[in-house]
Amino acid sequence: MTGKIFRSCFLVGLAVMILCTGLFVAVMASQYEEEVYQQLQEELAYVKHGMEESGQAYLTGLRTTQRLTWVDTDGTVLYDDEADAGALPNHADRPEIRQAMDTGEGEIVRTSDTFNMNTFYYALRLDDGTVLRLAVDARSISSGFLAAVPVLL
């Protein structure tokens, strides 16, 4: 009888702990996503101002931890700080680029199942119609939850 009560209490406690951990990870992931987009928006506003003042020369001296891409009005990549712009495919079909061309700004999260990572993209249209885009990688919510499992055990 005592064993049944102990086992029931243990299972209820374990279920509550797993549920609370899942809820905590979900809330923190949502908060983190908001902070990432706010950071990308602020940084891209500075880059936009620099581009409008100095043009492409501003990009060559810029150092950032995020990936920066500059896209022409037809989707041709004019600049990328991590790859050869001429070797990159046309970006006109990318959702964040299309949104930025239509509304002035665009954002999207792409998930890599292979690496269990999310890439956050934020794009902003310049006055000349070209688009600047910043991207940053972050762990997915599932990897955050899996990281909490050893602590639970």
N, C-alpha and C positions, 0 to 999 in steps of 0.2 A: 504494500500500500504506500509506504513512504517513498519507495523507488518510483512508483507511478507519478506521485505528486512532484517529486524532484524533476523527473524527466519532462513532465508537462510544463513546469515553471521554466526549466532550462530552454525548451523549444520556443516558448512564448518570448522569453528574453532574447533569444537569438534572432527570432523573426523581427522583433521590434528594433534590435540593433541594426540589422541589415536594411530594414525599411528606412530608418533614420539616416543611415549612411548614404543610401541611394538618394534620398531627398536632399541631404546636405550637398552632395556632389552635383546634383541637378541645379540647385539654387546657385551654387558657386560658379558653375559653368555658364549659366545665364548672365551672372554679374560680370564674369570675366569677358564674355563676348561683347557686352556693352562697353566695357573699358577698352578693349582692343579697338573697336570701331571709333570710339572717341579719340583715342591716341592717333589712329590713322587719319582721321579727319583733321585734327590739329596740325599734324606734321605735313599733310598734303596742302593745307592752306598756306603754310610757309613756303613750300616748294612752288606752289602756284604763283605766289607773289614774286618770288625770285625769278621764275621763268618769264613773267610778264615784264619784269624790269631788265633782265639780262639775256634772255633767250637761252639757247642750248648751252652757251658758255657756263651758265649757272650749274647745269647738271654735271659737267666734267669735274668741277671742284667739290661737288656735294658728297658727303660721306653719311650713309644711313645704314641702319641694321636691317631695314626692310628692303624688299626687292622693289625697285622703281622702274616703271616702264612708261614710255611716252609714245602715244599712238596717234597717227595722222587721221584726218577726217575720213579717209577711205579704209582705215583699218591697218595700214602698213605700220609696222613697228619702226619708229624713228630712233629710239634709244632704249637700251635695257642695261642695267648695271651688273647683271650676272651672266649675260649671254650676248653673242654677236647679233645685233638687231637685224642684220640682213639675212641671217639664217632662220629667224623665227617666222612662223606662219602668220598669215593675216589674222588680226584680232577683231575684225568687224563683227564676227558672230559670237563673241564672248558676251554673256549677259550683262556683266557690269559695265563693259565698254558701251554696249548698245543703250543701256539705261542712261549712262552719262551723256551720250550724244543726244538722246531724246529729252532728258529732264534736267541735265546739269550735273547729276551725281548718280552713282550706282554702287551697289554693294552685293556681295554674294559670299557664301562659304562653300568651298569644295572639300569633299572628304576623300582621303586616300585610304582605301581599304588595305592596301599593301603595308603601309607604314603606320596605320591607325592614327593619322594626323589630320587636322583640319587646316586649310589655308584660307585665311580671311583676305578678301580683296575689297578695296575701296577705290573708286575712280571718280575723277572730277574733270569737267570740261573747262578748258581755258577759253578766254575771249576770242581767240582765233579759230575755235572749233576743234582743236586737237584735244586729246584726253591724256591726263596723267593718272597712273594707277600705282598704288602701293599694295604690297602683299606681305603677309606675315604668317608663319606656321605656328600652330599650337596643337597640343594634345587634344584628342577627342574626348568626349564625355565618357565613353566606354573605357578608354585607357585610364582615365582618372578614377573610375570606379574600380577597375582591376588593380590599380595601385593601392587602393584602400583595403583590398581583400586580405593581404598579409597582416595588417594591423588588426583586422577583425578576428583573424584566426589566433 
